[in-house]
């Protein structure tokens, strides 16, 4: 009969807590870079020349149809072999996660751009705004309000995906659980606590995002 012993888990809880905070930071960092990739790619998809649209489409289809873990291994182990080196495993993972999220955000932002009412753009042009100014002051702000729910879901998904960083020894939450298991072999207790930490954090993020969505909701 398995005997539960929660003491080793709570004795090492600081390791899990630091890993949780690192996971949140990595998810936010990857999302920030992914937003830049997504915005650039979405504008190319909607307004760019045909050859550029084809390149962006190829990137989206390639990234969306291979496992994230493979991208992580390619960035961390593959790129240094051709002279492209990152500072450490942490930044390699953030970059890989950003590439992954960027492919999905391109499609999210593309749909958002196409959903912006053409009347707003025409009104901006009518008052003398240039194309860049229309994009900066009208199109992008309206697009972000439209895609905010999807953007929030992406952040939650990225946070859960940070568990894959343990594969390259980034000291996030899952890696902390592995270290505790190696030393204590309290598998059920450790992964129960870690699962609850992921669950609670995702619910907290979702709650904060719902408040943000209500604050910036599109008027009816």
C-alpha positions in Angstrom: 0.0 0.0 0.0 1.4 3.4 -1.0 2.0 5.7 2.0 1.5 9.4 1.3 4.2 11.7 2.6 3.7 15.4 1.7 6.6 16.7 3.8 9.3 16.4 1.2 7.2 18.4 -1.2 6.6 21.3 1.1 10.2 21.2 2.3 11.2 21.9 -1.3 8.3 24.2 -2.2 10.6 27.2 -2.8 12.0 25.3 -5.8 8.5 24.9 -7.2 7.5 28.5 -6.5 10.6 29.9 -8.2 9.9 27.6 -11.2 6.3 28.8 -11.4 7.4 32.4 -11.5 10.0 31.7 -14.1 7.4 29.9 -16.2 5.1 33.0 -16.1 8.0 35.3 -17.1 9.0 33.0 -20.0 5.4 32.9 -21.2 5.0 36.6 -21.1 8.4 37.1 -22.8 7.6 34.6 -25.6 4.2 36.3 -26.1 5.8 39.7 -26.4 8.2 38.5 -29.1 5.4 36.5 -30.7 3.2 39.6 -30.9 5.9 41.4 -32.9 6.2 38.4 -35.2 2.5 38.0 -35.5 1.9 41.7 -36.3 4.5 41.8 -38.9 3.3 38.6 -40.5 -0.3 39.6 -40.4 0.3 42.9 -42.2 2.2 41.0 -44.8 -0.6 38.5 -45.2 -3.2 41.2 -45.6 -1.3 44.0 -47.4 2.0 42.5 -48.7 3.0 41.4 -52.2 2.3 37.9 -53.3 5.8 36.6 -52.8 5.9 37.9 -49.2 2.5 36.4 -48.5 3.8 33.0 -49.7 6.8 33.2 -47.4 4.7 34.0 -44.4 2.2 31.3 -45.2 5.0 28.8 -45.5 6.4 29.8 -42.1 2.9 29.5 -40.5 2.2 26.1 -42.1 5.6 24.7 -41.2 5.6 25.8 -37.5 2.0 24.9 -36.9 2.4 21.4 -38.2 5.5 20.2 -36.3 5.8 19.6 -32.5 6.9 22.4 -30.3 9.5 20.1 -28.6 11.1 19.6 -32.0 11.4 23.4 -32.4 13.0 23.7 -29.0 15.6 21.0 -29.8 16.3 22.6 -33.2 16.9 26.0 -31.6 18.9 24.8 -28.6 20.9 22.0 -30.2 20.8 22.8 -33.9 21.4 26.5 -34.3 24.7 26.5 -32.4 26.1 24.0 -35.0 25.7 26.7 -37.7 27.1 29.5 -35.6 23.9 30.9 -34.2 24.3 30.9 -30.4 22.0 32.1 -27.7 23.1 33.1 -24.2 21.8 30.0 -22.5 19.0 27.4 -22.5 16.5 29.8 -21.0 16.7 32.3 -23.9 16.8 29.5 -26.4 13.5 28.2 -25.1 11.9 31.7 -25.0 13.0 32.2 -28.6 11.6 28.8 -29.7 8.3 29.4 -27.9 8.1 32.9 -29.5 8.6 31.4 -33.0 5.9 28.9 -32.2 3.4 31.4 -30.9 4.2 33.9 -33.7 2.9 31.4 -36.3 -0.5 31.2 -34.5 -0.6 34.9 -33.8 -0.1 35.7 -37.5 -3.4 34.0 -38.2 -5.1 35.6 -35.1 -4.0 39.1 -36.1 -4.9 38.5 -39.8 -8.4 37.7 -38.8 -8.5 40.7 -36.5 -7.3 43.0 -39.3 -9.9 41.7 -41.7 -12.6 42.2 -39.0 -11.9 45.9 -38.6 -14.7 47.9 -40.1 -13.6 49.5 -43.4 -15.5 52.7 -42.4 -12.9 53.5 -39.6 -10.1 53.2 -42.1 -11.9 55.4 -44.7 -12.6 58.0 -42.0 -8.9 58.1 -41.0 -7.9 58.5 -44.7 -10.5 61.2 -45.1 -9.1 63.4 -42.4 -5.6 63.2 -43.9 -3.9 60.4 -42.1 -1.2 58.5 -44.0 -1.2 54.7 -44.3 1.2 54.3 -41.4 -0.8 56.6 -39.2 -4.0 54.8 -40.0 -2.4 51.5 -39.0 -0.9 53.0 -35.8 -3.9 55.0 -34.5 -6.9 53.1 -36.0 -6.3 49.6 -37.4 -3.9 48.2 -34.7 -5.8 49.5 -31.6 -9.2 48.2 -33.0 -7.6 44.9 -34.0 -6.2 44.3 -30.6 -9.6 44.9 -29.0 -11.1 42.3 -31.3 -8.4 39.6 -30.8 -7.9 40.2 -27.0 -9.8 37.0 -26.0 -7.7 34.9 -28.4 -4.5 36.6 -27.2 -5.4 35.7 -23.6 -6.0 32.1 -24.5 -2.6 32.1 -26.2 -0.9 33.4 -23.1 -2.5 30.6 -21.0 -1.4 28.0 -23.6 2.2 29.3 -23.6 2.3 29.2 -19.9 1.4 25.5 -20.0 3.9 24.9 -22.8 6.7 26.2 -20.5 6.7 22.7 -18.9 8.6 21.6 -22.1 11.5 23.7 -21.0 12.5 21.0 -18.6 13.6 19.0 -21.7 16.6 21.4 -21.9 17.1 21.8 -18.2 15.4 25.2 -17.7 14.6 25.4 -14.0 10.8 26.0 -14.4 8.0 24.3 -12.4 8.1 20.9 -14.1 11.9 20.7 -13.9 11.6 21.5 -10.2 9.1 18.6 -9.8 11.6 16.3 -11.6 14.4 17.3 -9.2 12.3 16.7 -6.1 11.2 13.3 -7.5 14.8 12.2 -8.1 15.7 13.0 -4.5 12.5 11.9 -2.7 10.5 9.6 -5.1 7.2 11.1 -3.9 5.8 11.1 -7.5 2.1 11.3 -6.7 2.5 14.1 -4.1 4.8 16.2 -6.2 2.8 16.0 -9.4 -0.4 16.6 -7.5 0.9 19.8 -6.0 2.4 20.9 -9.4 -0.8 20.2 -11.2 -2.7 22.3 -8.7 -0.2 25.1 -9.1 -0.6 25.0 -12.9 -4.4 24.9 -12.5 -4.6 27.8 -10.0 -2.2 30.0 -12.1 -4.2 29.4 -15.3 -7.5 30.3 -13.5 -5.8 33.4 -12.1 -4.5 34.5 -15.5 -7.9 33.8 -17.1 -9.7 35.9 -14.4 -7.3 38.8 -15.0 -7.8 38.6 -18.7 -11.6 38.6 -18.4 -11.3 41.9 -16.5 -9.1 43.2 -19.2 -11.5 42.1 -21.9 -14.4 43.9 -20.2 -12.3 47.0 -19.9 -11.4 47.1 -23.6 -14.5 45.3 -25.1 -15.6 46.5 -28.5 -18.7 48.7 -28.2 -21.9 47.3 -29.7 
